[in-house]
């Protein structure tokens, strides 16, 4: 059975994407800081007959993220798909945000994605297979001054995906991002649409791989 790891699994995009891959026969591993919520999301999948597991992770802690990826691979074997979905959505301008929260926001919004990518790609490159999916956002293209740390984080996510795409492709690994240009609520049409966009990217034949899809409503 193939394994799908979600980092930063929330009730919106994270859950919908995990569910989409579960429908295709993937074992899914959900992870987030809030274990009660993560367990509840996993129970929903299990009740539908899917295989779902949970892990606790602080996406802003580099050691935590690296250990999570390593542990999932040790337990289940090859990690076929990694989805980085963690983000801190903080409303604050450059004048309002203290440096400490700015740095901690970026540790989650882009730092965790970098560590997850570095750790997962080691084994994916060795196998010449795998997919790395990153949840992007339109603020990464058109920054919002009221959401500064989120805008910078999403710009970093987009740069990470586009910057890695060609190199990873030569190693048989598909790196891609969905740039979300919509407000996404849990269990919404938008959440399902983003999940479908991720599945479509993953399902592309190698000769047609693309680095980015944009979801908008």
Backbone as CSV, one residue per row, in Angstrom:
resi,resn,N_x,N_y,N_z,CA_x,CA_y,CA_z,C_x,C_y,C_z
1,UNK,0.847,-1.202,0.000,0.000,0.000,0.000,0.877,1.244,0.000
2,UNK,0.520,2.222,-0.801,1.275,3.466,-0.860,0.934,4.360,0.338
3,UNK,1.896,5.210,0.697,1.756,6.038,1.888,1.745,7.520,1.541
4,UNK,0.790,8.232,2.140,0.623,9.670,1.968,0.767,10.307,3.341
5,UNK,1.703,11.238,3.477,1.919,11.945,4.734,1.492,13.396,4.592
6,UNK,0.610,13.822,5.474,0.151,15.212,5.523,0.760,15.887,6.743
7,UNK,1.466,17.002,6.524,2.027,17.778,7.625,1.240,19.080,7.738
8,UNK,0.656,19.288,8.914,-0.207,20.451,9.096,-1.617,20.153,8.628
9,UNK,-2.139,19.005,9.070,-3.471,18.583,8.625,-4.546,19.343,9.383
10,UNK,-5.239,20.217,8.688,-6.380,20.901,9.267,-7.671,20.352,8.689
11,UNK,-8.812,20.894,9.116,-10.106,20.367,8.662,-10.498,20.818,7.259
12,UNK,-9.697,21.698,6.646,-10.018,22.188,5.312,-9.215,21.469,4.241
13,UNK,-8.205,22.158,3.696,-7.403,21.607,2.606,-6.681,20.334,3.023
14,UNK,-6.112,20.322,4.232,-5.348,19.157,4.666,-6.181,17.895,4.699
15,UNK,-7.334,17.968,5.340,-8.195,16.798,5.435,-8.732,16.393,4.068
16,UNK,-9.193,17.376,3.291,-9.777,17.059,1.981,-8.761,16.377,1.071
17,UNK,-7.515,16.815,1.130,-6.483,16.221,0.284,-6.147,14.815,0.759
18,UNK,-6.030,14.635,2.070,-5.790,13.291,2.602,-6.918,12.342,2.218
19,UNK,-8.140,12.811,2.311,-9.295,11.986,1.950,-9.270,11.631,0.469
20,UNK,-8.857,12.590,-0.366,-8.800,12.342,-1.811,-7.808,11.219,-2.131
21,UNK,-6.657,11.240,-1.466,-5.673,10.187,-1.702,-6.115,8.871,-1.070
22,UNK,-6.786,8.935,0.071,-7.300,7.717,0.693,-8.279,7.007,-0.236
23,UNK,-9.090,7.790,-0.949,-10.047,7.200,-1.889,-9.342,6.423,-2.990
24,UNK,-8.101,6.780,-3.253,-7.344,6.093,-4.303,-6.531,4.933,-3.753
25,UNK,-6.764,4.585,-2.482,-6.113,3.419,-1.916,-4.858,3.691,-1.115
26,UNK,-4.577,4.956,-0.841,-3.396,5.289,-0.060,-3.651,5.144,1.435
27,UNK,-2.650,4.668,2.138,-2.599,4.790,3.592,-2.254,6.254,3.875
28,UNK,-3.009,6.909,4.760,-2.728,8.317,5.037,-2.282,8.494,6.482
29,UNK,-1.302,9.353,6.653,-0.798,9.705,7.976,-1.042,11.199,8.167
30,UNK,-1.870,11.536,9.149,-2.211,12.926,9.423,-1.358,13.420,10.581
31,UNK,-0.861,14.647,10.477,-0.030,15.175,11.559,-0.277,16.667,11.744
32,UNK,-0.267,17.078,13.003,-0.442,18.481,13.364,-0.076,18.639,14.826
33,UNK,-0.105,19.871,15.323,0.216,20.114,16.729,-0.929,19.679,17.639
34,UNK,-2.157,19.886,17.183,-3.337,19.591,17.992,-3.763,18.130,17.780
35,UNK,-3.398,17.260,18.716,-3.662,15.838,18.529,-5.141,15.490,18.639
36,UNK,-5.875,16.182,19.480,-7.305,15.896,19.598,-8.006,16.105,18.270
37,UNK,-7.705,17.215,17.634,-8.328,17.493,16.338,-7.841,16.511,15.275
38,UNK,-6.561,16.180,15.317,-6.007,15.255,14.325,-6.617,13.866,14.470
39,UNK,-6.776,13.419,15.702,-7.408,12.119,15.949,-8.847,12.102,15.441
40,UNK,-9.563,13.208,15.637,-10.952,13.284,15.171,-11.016,13.205,13.645
41,UNK,-10.070,13.852,12.976,-10.036,13.791,11.513,-9.721,12.381,11.035
42,UNK,-8.793,11.721,11.718,-8.450,10.345,11.342,-9.639,9.410,11.544
43,UNK,-10.375,9.614,12.620,-11.547,8.774,12.881,-12.577,8.901,11.766
44,UNK,-12.701,10.089,11.210,-13.633,10.273,10.090,-13.216,9.422,8.897
45,UNK,-11.931,9.371,8.641,-11.442,8.557,7.522,-11.602,7.068,7.816
46,UNK,-11.268,6.679,9.029,-11.386,5.271,9.414,-12.834,4.805,9.319
47,UNK,-13.765,5.673,9.699,-15.189,5.316,9.641,-15.667,5.092,8.208
48,UNK,-14.915,5.633,7.249,-15.247,5.429,5.830,-14.537,4.214,5.246
49,UNK,-13.783,3.521,6.100,-13.106,2.314,5.644,-11.685,2.526,5.164
50,UNK,-11.129,3.716,5.381,-9.769,4.008,4.948,-8.778,3.726,6.072
51,UNK,-7.519,3.521,5.695,-6.462,3.357,6.691,-5.877,4.727,7.007
52,UNK,-5.964,5.144,8.252,-5.470,6.460,8.661,-4.730,6.353,9.977
53,UNK,-3.622,7.076,10.067,-2.798,7.106,11.269,-2.562,8.562,11.653
54,UNK,-2.146,8.787,12.878,-1.907,10.150,13.348,-0.533,10.269,13.989
55,UNK,0.027,11.466,13.875,1.274,11.811,14.538,1.168,13.255,15.006
56,UNK,1.859,13.559,16.088,1.911,14.940,16.554,3.200,15.566,16.051
57,UNK,3.103,16.793,15.543,4.290,17.484,15.042,4.131,18.981,15.227
58,UNK,5.218,19.632,15.585,5.289,21.094,15.587,6.016,21.482,14.312
59,UNK,5.283,21.987,13.339,5.866,22.277,12.032,6.905,23.391,12.087
60,UNK,6.937,24.135,13.184,7.933,25.177,13.337,9.219,24.684,13.968
61,UNK,9.269,23.393,14.306,10.445,22.802,14.932,11.126,21.888,13.919
62,UNK,12.283,22.268,13.451,12.959,21.533,12.385,13.234,20.091,12.766
63,UNK,13.661,19.851,13.987,13.947,18.483,14.420,12.684,17.637,14.456
64,UNK,11.585,18.252,14.885,10.294,17.557,14.926,9.874,17.103,13.535
65,UNK,10.002,18.000,12.573,9.569,17.704,11.201,10.430,16.607,10.590
66,UNK,11.739,16.731,10.745,12.643,15.717,10.194,12.384,14.356,10.824
67,UNK,12.166,14.340,12.142,11.908,13.080,12.839,10.603,12.446,12.373
68,UNK,9.591,13.267,12.134,8.307,12.753,11.664,8.466,12.017,10.341
69,UNK,9.112,12.652,9.375,9.284,12.032,8.059,10.074,10.736,8.188
70,UNK,11.141,10.768,8.968,11.984,9.584,9.157,11.208,8.448,9.820
71,UNK,10.408,8.782,10.838,9.644,7.759,11.552,8.565,7.127,10.685
72,UNK,7.900,7.949,9.878,6.863,7.408,8.989,7.485,6.450,7.980
73,UNK,8.648,6.815,7.449,9.340,5.923,6.506,9.790,4.640,7.197
74,UNK,10.245,4.758,8.430,10.698,3.571,9.154,9.548,2.610,9.423
75,UNK,8.356,3.150,9.673,7.210,2.296,9.997,6.535,1.720,8.766
76,UNK,6.411,2.548,7.725,5.593,2.133,6.581,6.393,1.898,5.299
77,UNK,7.689,2.106,5.346,8.483,1.936,4.135,8.515,3.215,3.329
78,UNK,8.533,3.080,2.036,8.664,4.237,1.156,7.547,5.248,1.384
79,UNK,7.935,6.512,1.453,6.955,7.598,1.507,6.679,8.027,0.080
80,UNK,5.476,7.739,-0.386,5.151,7.990,-1.789,4.766,9.439,-2.043
81,UNK,4.012,10.033,-1.121,3.556,11.415,-1.287,3.678,12.141,0.044
82,UNK,4.287,13.312,0.008,4.316,14.190,1.176,3.580,15.480,0.828
83,UNK,2.652,15.874,1.687,1.893,17.116,1.484,2.172,18.054,2.643
84,UNK,2.824,19.189,2.357,3.089,20.184,3.406,1.998,21.250,3.335
85,UNK,1.220,21.320,4.411,0.043,22.189,4.437,0.053,23.145,5.627
86,UNK,1.115,23.113,6.431,1.147,23.918,7.658,1.327,25.398,7.340
87,UNK,0.623,26.243,8.093,0.759,27.693,7.928,0.197,28.400,9.146
88,UNK,0.822,29.515,9.497,0.301,30.411,10.522,-0.350,31.590,9.802
89,UNK,-1.639,31.749,9.986,-2.374,32.836,9.330,-2.551,33.954,10.354
90,UNK,-1.625,34.898,10.324,-1.624,35.977,11.308,-1.873,37.316,10.599
91,UNK,-2.846,38.034,11.085,-3.103,39.358,10.523,-2.245,40.377,11.264
92,UNK,-1.243,40.892,10.579,-0.350,41.885,11.177,0.468,42.540,10.070
93,UNK,0.605,43.851,10.150,1.424,44.591,9.199,2.877,44.572,9.659
94,UNK,3.760,45.100,8.814,5.173,45.150,9.175,5.406,46.026,10.405
95,UNK,4.567,47.038,10.584,4.709,47.919,11.741,4.168,47.290,13.022
96,UNK,3.230,46.349,12.866,2.555,45.777,14.031,3.196,44.502,14.568
97,UNK,3.856,43.744,13.702,4.280,42.409,14.114,5.634,42.414,14.816
98,UNK,5.699,41.864,16.022,6.975,41.736,16.721,7.899,40.759,15.981
99,UNK,9.180,40.961,16.126,10.150,40.124,15.429,10.033,38.658,15.852
100,UNK,9.756,38.394,17.143,9.718,37.004,17.577,8.582,36.226,16.925
101,UNK,7.392,36.831,16.808,6.292,36.116,16.157,6.511,36.039,14.647
102,UNK,7.162,37.046,14.083,7.482,37.007,12.651,8.380,35.807,12.357
103,UNK,9.414,35.630,13.160,10.340,34.521,12.951,9.666,33.168,13.198
104,UNK,8.838,33.086,14.226,8.158,31.819,14.493,7.130,31.499,13.414
105,UNK,6.494,32.523,12.860,5.575,32.303,11.737,6.313,31.721,10.542
106,UNK,7.454,32.321,10.208,8.204,31.849,9.037,8.785,30.450,9.266
107,UNK,9.056,30.113,10.532,9.541,28.764,10.828,8.512,27.718,10.429
108,UNK,7.226,28.050,10.567,6.154,27.151,10.145,5.860,27.317,8.657
109,UNK,5.708,28.558,8.215,5.211,28.830,6.864,6.164,28.395,5.756
110,UNK,7.478,28.450,6.028,8.427,28.021,4.998,9.533,27.137,5.565
111,UNK,9.964,27.392,6.821,11.046,26.594,7.401,10.712,25.120,7.501
112,UNK,9.514,24.811,7.975,9.097,23.416,8.077,9.001,22.743,6.723
113,UNK,8.566,23.503,5.731,8.471,22.957,4.373,9.852,22.605,3.838
114,UNK,10.837,23.458,4.133,12.198,23.188,3.679,12.744,21.913,4.313
115,UNK,12.557,21.763,5.619,13.066,20.575,6.317,12.353,19.311,5.831
116,UNK,11.035,19.389,5.690,10.287,18.234,5.186,10.770,17.840,3.797
117,UNK,11.013,18.840,2.975,11.498,18.596,1.617,12.868,17.934,1.642
118,UNK,13.792,18.503,2.402,15.141,17.939,2.476,15.115,16.484,2.937
119,UNK,14.318,16.212,3.954,14.294,14.865,4.530,13.638,13.864,3.587
120,UNK,12.507,14.251,3.007,11.784,13.331,2.128,12.538,13.062,0.834
121,UNK,13.207,14.092,0.305,13.862,13.919,-0.986,15.028,12.947,-0.929
122,UNK,15.641,12.783,0.230,16.768,11.839,0.314,16.341,10.441,-0.123
123,UNK,15.227,9.968,0.439,14.788,8.620,0.085,14.090,8.609,-1.274
124,UNK,13.370,9.673,-1.593,12.704,9.721,-2.897,13.729,9.699,-4.028
125,UNK,14.808,10.457,-3.874,15.858,10.453,-4.894,16.506,9.076,-5.008
126,UNK,16.692,8.411,-3.882,17.328,7.090,-3.918,16.460,6.067,-4.638
127,UNK,15.138,6.304,-4.623,14.205,5.386,-5.287,13.795,5.869,-6.667
128,UNK,14.177,7.109,-7.000,13.760,7.732,-8.261,12.243,7.753,-8.421
129,UNK,11.554,8.031,-7.297,10.102,8.147,-7.352,9.598,8.883,-6.124
130,UNK,8.422,9.477,-6.275,7.793,10.177,-5.161,7.208,11.495,-5.613
131,UNK,6.304,12.016,-4.796,5.677,13.298,-5.077,5.720,14.161,-3.825
132,UNK,6.128,15.401,-4.000,6.157,16.376,-2.921,5.189,17.493,-3.279
133,UNK,4.140,17.664,-2.463,3.093,18.640,-2.719,3.117,19.724,-1.644
134,UNK,3.012,20.982,-2.070,3.084,22.121,-1.163,1.867,23.006,-1.362
135,UNK,1.217,23.361,-0.247,0.061,24.255,-0.344,0.525,25.697,-0.424
136,UNK,0.305,26.303,-1.578,0.662,27.699,-1.795,-0.540,28.600,-1.622
137,UNK,-0.330,29.870,-1.906,-1.416,30.832,-1.779,-1.155,32.049,-2.643
138,UNK,-2.226,32.724,-3.024,-2.098,33.858,-3.938,-1.334,35.016,-3.306
139,UNK,-1.287,35.063,-1.973,-0.492,36.105,-1.317,0.993,35.945,-1.645
140,UNK,1.392,34.777,-2.102,2.768,34.574,-2.525,3.077,35.233,-3.848
141,UNK,2.046,35.580,-4.603,2.204,36.281,-5.882,1.856,37.753,-5.733
142,UNK,0.762,38.015,-5.018,0.330,39.379,-4.726,0.302,39.543,-3.211
143,UNK,1.396,40.003,-2.609,1.481,40.073,-1.148,0.426,40.998,-0.548
144,UNK,-0.086,40.593,0.615,-1.057,41.401,1.338,-0.349,42.031,2.530
145,UNK,-0.280,43.363,2.602,0.451,44.013,3.691,-0.133,43.750,5.070
146,UNK,-1.398,43.330,5.126,-2.023,43.012,6.409,-1.731,41.582,6.860
147,UNK,-1.164,40.781,5.988,-0.782,39.398,6.310,0.653,39.185,5.838
148,UNK,1.557,39.928,6.438,2.935,39.962,5.960,3.633,38.617,6.067
149,UNK,3.604,37.985,7.236,4.350,36.732,7.408,3.768,35.613,6.556
150,UNK,2.458,35.612,6.356,1.836,34.611,5.493,2.233,34.853,4.036
151,UNK,2.237,36.117,3.612,2.617,36.452,2.239,4.042,36.011,1.941
152,UNK,4.959,36.293,2.857,6.351,35.899,2.658,6.491,34.380,2.670
153,UNK,5.739,33.726,3.549,5.787,32.273,3.587,5.299,31.641,2.303
154,UNK,4.194,32.142,1.759,3.659,31.567,0.523,4.548,31.889,-0.668
155,UNK,5.212,33.041,-0.651,6.193,33.334,-1.696,7.333,32.324,-1.632
156,UNK,7.735,31.972,-0.396,8.773,30.973,-0.230,8.346,29.597,-0.701
157,UNK,7.110,29.224,-0.413,6.576,27.936,-0.872,6.619,27.857,-2.397
158,UNK,6.194,28.918,-3.048,6.174,28.924,-4.511,7.592,28.837,-5.075
159,UNK,8.508,29.589,-4.476,9.899,29.553,-4.931,10.513,28.178,-4.710
160,UNK,10.186,27.549,-3.590,10.703,26.212,-3.301,10.239,25.214,-4.350
161,UNK,8.950,25.254,-4.662,8.405,24.311,-5.650,8.967,24.559,-7.040
162,UNK,8.928,25.813,-7.479,9.389,26.118,-8.834,10.897,25.971,-8.961
163,UNK,11.608,26.313,-7.881,13.054,26.203,-7.934,13.552,24.770,-7.945
164,UNK,12.820,23.869,-7.309,13.220,22.464,-7.230,12.709,21.620,-8.385
165,UNK,11.699,22.093,-9.076,10.948,21.266,-10.004,11.834,20.546,-11.022
166,UNK,12.665,21.270,-11.742,13.446,20.664,-12.819,14.481,19.683,-12.282
167,UNK,15.193,20.077,-11.229,16.195,19.178,-10.650,15.549,17.899,-10.138
168,UNK,14.441,18.042,-9.400,13.769,16.866,-8.853,13.258,15.956,-9.966
169,UNK,12.805,16.546,-11.044,12.290,15.748,-12.164,13.373,14.836,-12.725
170,UNK,14.599,15.304,-12.776,15.687,14.458,-13.280,15.935,13.268,-12.359
171,UNK,15.469,13.368,-11.110,15.619,12.285,-10.141,14.337,11.471,-9.994
172,UNK,13.358,11.715,-10.868,12.115,10.954,-10.855,11.108,11.387,-9.813
173,UNK,11.296,12.597,-9.248,10.412,13.089,-8.190,9.653,14.313,-8.683
174,UNK,8.350,14.314,-8.427,7.493,15.418,-8.852,7.274,16.375,-7.687
175,UNK,7.786,17.598,-7.813,7.575,18.650,-6.820,6.578,19.638,-7.403
176,UNK,5.508,19.928,-6.668,4.469,20.790,-7.224,3.720,21.513,-6.115
177,UNK,3.120,22.632,-6.482,2.335,23.430,-5.544,1.000,23.802,-6.157
178,UNK,-0.012,23.890,-5.315,-1.287,24.486,-5.720,-1.343,25.867,-5.091
179,UNK,-1.430,26.884,-5.944,-1.572,28.253,-5.477,-3.062,28.512,-5.275
180,UNK,-3.441,28.670,-4.031,-4.855,28.779,-3.677,-5.266,30.253,-3.678
181,UNK,-6.130,30.597,-4.611,-6.628,31.969,-4.720,-8.103,31.981,-4.340
182,UNK,-8.392,31.522,-3.139,-9.773,31.438,-2.658,-9.746,31.317,-1.142
183,UNK,-10.844,31.720,-0.519,-10.996,31.514,0.915,-11.572,30.121,1.117
184,UNK,-10.882,29.297,1.886,-11.257,27.890,2.017,-11.729,27.596,3.428
185,UNK,-12.969,27.153,3.538,-13.531,26.735,4.819,-13.519,25.210,4.906
186,UNK,-13.577,24.648,6.114,-13.661,23.193,6.251,-14.891,22.639,5.538
187,UNK,-14.718,21.473,4.923,-15.813,20.756,4.270,-16.523,21.610,3.226
188,UNK,-15.751,22.417,2.523,-16.323,23.316,1.522,-16.012,22.811,0.118
189,UNK,-16.722,23.368,-0.850,-16.440,23.064,-2.256,-15.020,23.463,-2.609
190,UNK,-14.557,24.568,-1.995,-13.202,25.032,-2.269,-12.160,24.022,-1.763
191,UNK,-12.373,23.487,-0.565,-11.440,22.483,-0.030,-11.361,21.271,-0.942
192,UNK,-12.511,20.818,-1.416,-12.544,19.676,-2.324,-11.869,20.014,-3.649
193,UNK,-12.042,21.251,-4.109,-11.426,21.669,-5.364,-9.914,21.706,-5.286
194,UNK,-9.383,22.208,-4.186,-7.931,22.223,-4.000,-7.398,20.791,-3.912
195,UNK,-8.103,19.942,-3.183,-7.693,18.541,-3.077,-7.644,17.875,-4.449
196,UNK,-8.626,18.162,-5.257,-8.654,17.590,-6.610,-7.490,18.119,-7.439
197,UNK,-7.144,19.403,-7.251,-6.008,19.977,-7.960,-4.710,19.270,-7.572
198,UNK,-4.566,18.949,-6.296,-3.389,18.210,-5.857,-3.364,16.817,-6.480
199,UNK,-4.519,16.143,-6.487,-4.551,14.807,-7.073,-4.221,14.860,-8.561
200,UNK,-4.720,15.866,-9.255,-4.447,16.002,-10.687,-2.960,16.202,-10.939
201,UNK,-2.305,17.040,-10.132,-0.858,17.226,-10.277,-0.127,15.901,-10.069
202,UNK,-0.490,15.207,-9.017,0.171,13.940,-8.703,-0.037,12.907,-9.804
203,UNK,-1.178,12.927,-10.436,-1.545,11.906,-11.422,-0.978,12.178,-12.813
204,UNK,-0.371,13.337,-13.021,0.158,13.653,-14.344,1.239,12.655,-14.762
205,UNK,1.214,12.203,-16.024,2.338,11.392,-16.505,3.608,12.234,-16.517
206,UNK,4.750,11.607,-16.332,5.995,12.353,-16.147,6.277,13.330,-17.281
207,UNK,5.935,12.947,-18.498,6.220,13.838,-19.627,5.369,15.100,-19.603
208,UNK,4.309,15.086,-18.779,3.431,16.255,-18.679,3.466,16.903,-17.294
209,UNK,4.453,16.564,-16.477,4.526,17.146,-15.141,4.552,18.670,-15.195
210,UNK,3.830,19.301,-14.292,3.889,20.741,-14.120,4.200,21.051,-12.660
211,UNK,4.748,22.238,-12.426,5.177,22.620,-11.081,4.100,23.323,-10.288
212,UNK,3.093,23.859,-10.985,2.115,24.688,-10.279,0.741,24.599,-10.920
213,UNK,-0.257,24.555,-10.087,-1.649,24.717,-10.515,-2.253,25.813,-9.642
214,UNK,-3.175,26.560,-10.220,-3.849,27.626,-9.459,-5.311,27.265,-9.289
215,UNK,-5.778,27.318,-8.056,-7.188,27.099,-7.780,-7.816,28.422,-7.392
216,UNK,-8.885,28.786,-8.085,-9.594,30.031,-7.763,-11.073,29.818,-7.894
217,UNK,-11.840,30.634,-7.191,-13.296,30.594,-7.258,-13.826,32.000,-7.513
